[in-house]
Amino acid sequence: MTRTCAMRSMPPSPPTSDPDGLPPDHAGLSARMPPAARAALAAALPDTRRKLSPRGLDTWLRGIDALMQMGRGDGAVRAWIDAMPEVARELGEDVLADTATACLGFASRTSGAVIERILDTAPLAARRLGDAALFLSYLRFLEHVLARAPRAMRPMLDQLGALLDVLTLGGLRRWADWGIAAHRTDYPGLDAYFSLSSEASRAILKSERKGVLLVDVQRRLTMYLRALWGRDFMLVPTAGDYETRAGLRPFAESHMLHLPDALDDWRGIPALDLYRAQAAHLAAHLSALAGPVPAEGLGALELQCIGLIEDARAEALAIDRFPNLRGLWAGFHGATAPGTAGIFDRIARALISGRAEDALGEQTLADFAALDLADPLAARRAGLDLARRLGTLPYSPHGDLPSCPYRCDNRVLWEYEEIDWSHSAAAVPAQTRRYVSVSEMVNEVEVETAGEDAAEIWVQASELFDDDGTSFNDREGKPPLGPPVPYEEFDHTIQMVRPAWATIREVRARRGDVARADAILAGNRKVTDRLRHLLDAMRPQGAVRIRKLEDGDDLDLNAAVMAAVDTRLRRQPDPRVMMRVLRKTRDTAVMVLLDLSESTNDTVAGGQTVLDLTRSATLLLSEAIHGVGDSFAIHGFCSDGRANVFYSRFKDFDQPWGDQPKARIMGAEGRLSTRMGAAIRHATAHLAQVKAARKLMLVLTDGAPADIDVRDPFYLRHDARHAVDAAARAGITPFCLTLDPRADSYAQRIFGGRNVQVLDRVERLPERLPQLYASLTR
């Protein structure tokens, strides 16, 4: 009996791969590698396949190929093979591509041995930093050190473990910057400092050392929260002191708890207890919050009051479950700040302890006792009531912050409606202007109760002017807004430019009293007289003859006679017998950009405000520039978020200096915030349209860039620096005169060390600004 066997079809074979087991896209990679690197790849490949996803494995292999093509030896390639899988396991696979790009950038500044050392220590840095964003900042720090002192890199990497055991990333940068500044040209001293063998190095290290690093207690905090709430929370370190720790507060975002990367003891309370209080407070927020609270239509004071009540509500719910949390949190409410912030401190202390210190605290405590804590909107109602009681007090959202160190910035509470700016203008009825004859205008009855939002405004077809020279038509209706102009904005956290992110809206400048401007000029006549001789020296000197040229426009008679005499005496004549007439003129265009934020309303010595002094200084500067004959413009700016950067033009380049620009300067108002980068870009666009051999932008400000929609204090500073660099590339010289005595920490980073002048006595602004202009344009 015969048995027939059916042949089963076999599945198709997988695509052929490299003989060494590499994926098809990287076939032949090992054949191009040196023997030592090939052996390292073969040994690491099986374990790396288990650690990385196919996408991560592809990025890892592409990094190997890129480092081979870099041409810095096989040491860096072997270090990449051994170190980067562990870095990817610690921080995620996304850091592989960024690290490879950084190493390629290092190749232009240092040797392959140093790059190998950077990669060898990368797993240590990844474990100590504990966050991908911090690790990328660490790579940028290494690039910073290589740019300033390449010799310091190797000894610093040899001591990296000892440094990161006691320093945050910000502390490490300050320690390195101090050593570079002190020993840049002293090579033995530089090596001793960065190898921790000098007394100065250890002293600076001790001063920068922080109490507790989050990476050291992160596991304990995670277990602490799991024991309380029965769930895991992801803790993310935030580089709060990368430049300064001032104002840093913890926050919750995307279901992650962001805590400072290091904390010191607070008023005798251990830093570990402060970490516990911060983590428990954020977890209580996430547990008590049913959904985000709409923030539309709420002012800054209302947001602060609602957040204060919501903090107390979340903590009360947590204390009901875990009574010992009251003792943990109450210990941090002992400080009382001055001013309005002190009122918030006393209210928060009353709500956590149940004992009020004043009548306002008693009323707030009574209202809180009547709340239904299970109602997520109860805090909103109580917060609005508290804001109405505090409505008459001065309040600054940036300055009047509670002193409690463990509470968050409450960004997790709010929900903002996304505005479609492409349709926002349609919601406001457009105001039309109807041009009529003089007889129609005279016979029409004026509606005195009509406001600036009238749908139709009648104006005369032919211009009529008042006694002061102003047009009646210019006075009618609300000031028209110019079309919105979008500008890019630089985000330092991702090191990329956000296109069309900020919007400039040009608004018509209001008119003030011209008589006051003339009085200011007359009252500062002494300053004008002292500058007169300096300004006269800066005036154009007319025609200048340049003699003794071989090629010119006219014959130099004296040189020609001397050449003829030399010829008759049989001597070699001087061939330079021509001359040229040059007209010496100044070709300078100046843009004066004024910061008109709310802080300019602050009073300084003498009872005047910063805005009053700014007006006076601008008038004197305009007189000085007008006397020299330079072309100049005076613009100002303020902002209300990235979508509303208001820009006013008090005087343009083609407008003569007279009563109208003076009136507009006197009508300037201080309001809102300071989004400096967008204003500098718009001013650069105006300056780019002016034809001049020399262009100067003079920025007058009284504080750091800030805005209501930006919480990171360094975001707008880096963006302003990016705008200043763009202006410099366009042939413009930016210069900053700041009235903030603490501006050294940020102004020099924005404008450069030589392009900043800090005025310590604000009352001297009207005198110093014209002198500064004279020195810049000499």
Residue pairs with C-beta under 8 A, 6 or more apart in sequence:
15 24
16 24
16 27
17 23
17 24
17 27
18 24
18 26
18 27
18 28
18 29
18 30
20 30
20 38
20 41
20 42
20 45
21 45
22 29
22 30
22 45
22 61
23 54
23 57
23 58
23 61
25 58
26 58
26 61
26 62
26 65
29 41
29 61
29 64
29 65
30 38
30 41
30 42
32 68
33 41
33 64
33 68
33 74
33 77
34 74
34 77
36 74
36 78
37 64
37 68
37 74
37 77
37 78
37 81
40 77
40 78
40 81
40 82
41 64
41 81
44 81
44 82
44 85
47 85
48 57
48 60
48 85
49 57
51 85
51 88
51 89
52 60
52 85
52 88
52 93
53 93
55 93
56 88
56 93
56 96
59 93
59 96
59 97
59 100
60 84
60 85
60 88
60 96
62 97
62 100
63 80
63 84
63 96
63 97
63 99
63 100
63 103
64 77
64 80
64 81
66 100
66 103
66 104
67 76
67 77
67 80
67 100
67 103
67 104
68 74
68 77
70 76
70 103
70 104
70 107
70 112
71 107
72 107
72 111
72 112
72 115
73 112
73 113
73 116
75 112
75 113
75 116
76 103
76 112
76 115
76 116
76 119
78 116
79 115
79 116
79 117
79 119
79 120
80 100
80 103
80 119
82 120
83 119
83 120
83 122
83 123
84 96
84 99
84 119
84 122
86 123
86 126
87 95
87 96
87 99
87 122
87 123
87 126
87 135
88 95
88 96
90 123
90 126
90 127
90 130
91 126
91 130
91 131
91 132
91 135
92 132
94 132
95 126
95 132
95 135
95 136
98 136
98 139
99 122
99 139
102 139
102 140
102 142
102 143
103 115
103 118
103 119
105 143
106 114
106 115
106 118
106 142
106 143
106 146
107 115
109 143
109 146
109 147
109 150
110 146
110 150
110 153
113 154
114 150
114 153
114 154
114 157
117 153
117 154
117 157
117 158
118 142
118 153
118 157
121 157
121 160
124 160
124 161
124 164
125 135
125 138
125 160
125 164
126 135
127 215
128 161
128 164
128 165
128 213
128 215
129 135
129 138
129 164
129 169
129 215
129 237
129 261
130 214
130 215
130 218
130 237
131 236
131 237
133 239
133 493
134 169
134 237
134 239
134 261
137 169
137 239
137 242
138 169
140 495
141 169
141 172
141 173
141 176
142 153
144 173
145 152
145 153
145 156
145 176
145 180
146 153
148 180
148 184
149 179
149 180
149 184
149 190
151 187
151 190
151 191
152 176
152 179
152 180
152 190
152 191
152 193
152 194
155 191
155 194
155 195
156 163
156 176
156 194
158 195
159 194
159 195
159 196
162 196
163 172
163 175
163 196
163 205
164 172
166 205
166 209
166 210
166 213
167 175
167 205
167 208
167 209
167 210
168 210
168 213
168 239
168 241
168 242
168 261
168 262
169 239
169 242
169 261
170 239
170 240
170 241
170 242
170 243
170 244
170 245
170 261
171 208
171 209
171 210
171 241
171 262
172 208
173 242
174 208
175 201
175 204
175 205
175 208
176 194
178 204
179 190
179 193
179 194
179 200
179 201
179 204
180 190
182 189
182 193
182 200
183 189
183 190
183 193
184 190
189 198
192 198
192 201
193 200
193 201
194 201
195 201
196 202
196 205
210 241
210 262
210 263
210 264
211 262
211 263
211 264
211 265
211 270
211 271
212 262
212 263
212 264
212 270
212 271
212 272
212 275
213 261
213 262
214 221
214 235
214 237
214 259
214 260
214 261
214 262
214 263
214 275
215 237
215 261
217 272
217 275
218 235
218 237
220 272
221 235
221 259
221 275
221 276
221 279
222 232
222 233
222 235
224 276
224 279
224 280
225 231
225 232
225 233
225 279
225 280
225 283
226 232
226 233
228 280
228 283
228 322
229 283
229 287
233 256
233 257
233 279
233 282
233 283
233 286
234 255
234 256
234 257
235 256
235 257
235 259
235 279
236 256
236 257
236 258
236 259
237 258
237 259
237 260
237 261
238 248
238 250
238 258
238 259
238 260
238 261
239 261
240 248
240 260
240 261
240 262
241 248
241 260
241 261
241 262
242 714
243 714
243 745
244 713
244 745
245 260
246 713
247 401
247 713
248 260
249 407
249 408
249 409
250 257
250 258
250 259
250 260
250 278
250 281
250 282
250 406
250 408
250 409
251 258
251 282
251 408
251 409
251 411
251 412
252 258
252 282
252 285
252 286
252 408
252 411
252 412
253 411
253 412
255 286
257 279
257 282
257 283
259 275
259 278
259 279
263 271
263 274
263 275
264 271
265 271
265 274
266 274
266 332
266 405
267 334
267 335
269 331
269 332
273 328
273 331
274 332
274 405
274 406
276 328
277 328
277 329
277 332
277 406
278 406
278 408
280 318
280 325
280 328
280 329
281 311
281 314
281 315
281 329
281 406
281 407
281 408
282 408
282 412
283 318
284 314
284 315
284 317
284 318
284 325
285 310
285 311
285 314
285 408
285 412
285 413
286 412
287 314
287 317
287 318
288 313
288 314
288 317
288 318
288 376
289 314
289 376
289 412
289 413
290 376
291 376
291 415
292 412
292 413
292 414
292 415
293 306
293 310
293 376
293 377
293 379
293 380
293 413
293 414
293 415
294 414
294 415
294 417
295 303
295 414
295 415
295 416
296 416
296 417
298 306
299 387
300 395
300 397
300 708
301 387
301 390
301 391
301 395
301 397
302 383
302 384
302 387
303 397
303 410
303 414
304 344
304 387
304 395
304 397
304 400
305 383
305 384
305 386
305 387
305 390
306 379
306 380
306 383
306 384
306 387
306 413
307 383
307 410
307 413
308 344
308 347
308 348
308 351
308 383
308 386
308 402
309 351
309 368
309 379
309 382
309 383
309 386
310 379
310 383
310 410
310 413
311 348
311 407
311 410
312 348
312 351
312 352
312 368
312 379
313 368
313 371
313 373
313 378
313 379
315 325
315 329
315 352
316 351
316 373
317 373
318 325
319 325
319 326
326 352
329 352
329 406
330 352
330 353
332 404
332 405
332 406
333 345
333 348
333 349
333 352
333 353
333 404
335 345
335 403
335 404
336 342
336 345
336 346
336 403
337 344
337 345
337 400
337 401
337 402
337 403
339 394
339 399
339 400
340 390
340 393
340 394
340 395
340 396
340 400
341 399
341 400
341 401
341 402
341 403
343 360
343 390
343 393
344 400
344 402
345 402
345 403
345 404
346 357
346 358
346 360
346 361
347 360
347 361
347 364
347 386
348 402
348 404
348 407
349 357
349 361
350 356
350 357
350 361
350 362
350 364
350 365
351 364
351 365
351 368
354 365
356 362
356 364
356 365
360 389
363 389
364 382
364 386
367 382
367 385
367 386
368 382
371 378
371 379
371 382
372 378
397 708
398 706
409 711
411 711
419 643
421 484
421 503
421 643
429 453
429 455
431 453
431 454
431 455
431 456
431 457
431 477
431 478
431 480
432 455
432 456
432 457
433 456
433 457
433 458
433 459
433 476
433 477
434 456
434 457
434 458
434 459
435 459
435 460
435 461
436 444
436 458
436 459
436 460
436 461
437 460
437 461
437 462
438 460
438 462
438 464
440 458
441 458
441 460
444 458
447 454
452 477
452 478
453 478
454 477
457 476
457 477
458 476
459 472
459 473
459 476
459 477
460 472
460 473
463 471
463 472
463 473
464 471
464 472
464 473
465 471
465 472
466 472
468 514
468 659
469 659
469 660
470 511
470 660
479 507
479 508
479 510
480 508
481 505
481 506
481 507
482 505
482 506
482 507
484 503
484 504
484 505
485 503
485 504
485 505
485 506
485 682
485 685
486 500
486 501
486 502
486 503
486 504
487 500
487 501
487 502
487 503
487 504
487 678
487 681
487 682
488 497
488 498
488 499
488 500
488 501
488 502
488 681
489 497
489 498
489 501
489 502
489 642
489 677
489 678
489 719
490 496
490 497
490 498
490 677
490 718
490 719
490 721
490 722
490 723
491 497
491 498
491 715
491 719
492 714
492 715
492 718
492 719
493 712
493 715
497 722
501 642
502 642
502 643
502 645
502 675
502 677
502 678
503 642
503 643
503 644
503 645
503 678
504 645
504 647
504 678
504 679
504 681
504 682
505 644
505 645
505 646
505 647
506 646
506 647
506 648
506 649
507 646
507 647
507 648
508 648
509 636
509 648
509 649
509 650
509 664
509 667
509 668
510 664
510 667
510 668
510 669
511 660
511 663
511 664
511 666
511 667
512 663
512 664
512 665
512 666
512 667
512 668
513 663
513 666
514 659
514 662
514 663
514 666
516 666
517 615
517 619
517 662
517 663
517 665
517 666
518 662
520 615
520 616
520 619
520 620
521 528
521 619
521 620
521 623
524 616
524 620
524 766
524 767
527 620
527 766
527 767
527 770
528 620
528 623
528 624
531 624
531 770
531 771
531 774
532 627
534 771
534 774
535 624
535 627
535 628
535 774
538 586
538 628
538 774
538 777
538 778
539 586
539 628
539 629
540 584
540 585
540 586
540 629
541 584
542 583
542 584
543 581
543 582
543 583
543 584
544 581
544 582
544 583
544 584
545 579
545 580
545 581
545 582
546 552
546 579
546 580
546 581
546 582
547 556
547 558
547 559
547 579
548 556
548 559
548 574
548 576
548 577
548 579
549 556
549 576
549 578
549 579
549 580
550 575
550 576
550 577
550 578
551 578
552 578
552 579
552 580
553 578
553 579
553 580
553 581
554 578
554 579
554 580
554 581
555 577
555 578
555 579
556 576
556 577
556 578
556 579
559 574
559 576
559 577
559 578
559 579
560 577
562 573
562 574
563 573
563 574
563 575
563 577
564 573
566 572
566 573
566 574
567 573
586 628
586 629
586 630
586 777
587 692
587 693
587 694
588 630
588 631
588 692
588 693
588 694
588 695
588 696
588 777
589 630
589 631
589 632
589 633
589 653
589 687
589 690
589 692
589 694
589 695
589 696
590 625
590 630
590 631
590 632
590 633
590 695
590 696
590 697
590 698
590 773
590 777
591 632
591 633
591 635
591 683
591 686
591 687
591 695
591 696
591 697
591 698
591 732
592 618
592 621
592 622
592 632
592 633
592 634
592 635
592 698
592 700
593 635
593 636
593 637
593 679
593 680
593 683
593 697
593 698
593 699
593 700
594 614
594 618
594 634
594 635
594 636
594 637
594 668
594 700
595 636
595 637
595 638
595 674
595 676
595 699
595 700
595 701
595 702
595 703
596 611
596 636
596 637
596 638
596 648
596 668
596 669
596 670
596 671
597 638
597 639
597 670
597 671
597 672
597 673
597 674
597 702
597 703
598 638
598 670
598 671
598 672
598 673
599 610
599 670
599 674
599 702
599 703
600 609
600 610
600 611
600 614
600 670
600 702
601 609
601 610
601 611
601 670
602 609
602 610
602 702
603 609
604 610
604 613
604 762
604 763
605 761
605 762
605 763
606 763
608 763
609 670
610 670
610 702
610 739
610 762
611 668
611 669
611 670
613 762
613 763
613 765
613 766
614 668
614 700
614 765
615 665
615 666
615 668
616 765
616 766
617 700
617 765
617 766
617 768
617 769
617 770
618 634
618 665
618 700
618 769
619 662
619 665
620 766
620 767
620 769
620 770
621 769
621 770
621 773
622 632
622 634
622 651
622 657
622 661
622 662
622 665
623 657
623 770
624 770
624 773
624 774
625 632
625 773
626 632
626 657
628 777
630 777
631 653
631 690
631 692
632 651
632 653
633 649
633 651
633 652
633 653
633 655
633 686
634 649
634 650
634 651
634 661
634 665
635 647
635 648
635 649
635 650
635 679
635 683
635 686
636 647
636 648
636 650
636 668
637 645
637 646
637 647
637 648
637 674
637 675
637 676
637 678
637 679
637 682
638 645
638 646
638 670
638 671
638 672
638 673
638 674
639 645
639 646
639 672
639 673
639 674
639 675
639 678
639 679
639 707
640 646
640 672
640 673
640 707
640 708
641 707
641 708
641 709
642 675
642 678
642 707
642 709
645 675
645 678
645 679
645 682
646 672
647 679
647 682
648 664
648 668
650 661
650 664
650 665
650 668
651 657
651 661
651 664
651 665
652 686
653 686
653 690
655 661
673 706
673 707
673 708
674 701
674 703
674 704
674 705
674 706
674 707
674 716
675 705
675 707
675 716
676 699
676 701
676 705
676 716
676 719
676 720
676 723
676 750
677 705
677 716
677 719
677 720
677 722
677 723
678 723
680 697
680 699
680 720
680 723
680 724
680 727
680 734
681 723
681 726
681 727
683 697
683 727
684 697
684 723
684 726
684 727
684 730
684 732
687 695
687 697
687 727
687 730
687 732
688 730
688 732
694 733
694 777
695 731
695 732
695 733
696 732
696 733
696 735
696 776
696 777
697 727
697 732
697 733
697 734
697 735
698 735
698 737
698 772
698 773
698 776
699 734
699 735
699 736
699 737
699 751
700 736
700 737
700 739
700 769
701 736
701 737
701 738
701 739
701 740
702 738
702 739
702 740
702 762
703 738
703 739
703 740
703 743
704 713
704 716
704 717
704 740
704 743
704 746
704 747
705 716
705 717
705 719
705 720
705 750
706 713
706 716
707 716
710 716
717 746
717 749
717 750
720 750
721 749
721 750
724 734
724 750
724 751
724 752
727 734
728 734
733 755
733 776
734 751
734 755
735 751
735 755
735 756
735 757
735 772
735 776
736 747
736 750
736 751
736 755
736 756
736 757
737 757
737 759
737 768
737 769
737 772
738 747
738 756
738 757
738 758
738 759
739 759
739 762
739 765
740 747
740 758
741 758
741 760
743 756
743 758
744 758
747 756
747 758
748 756
750 756
757 772
759 765
759 768
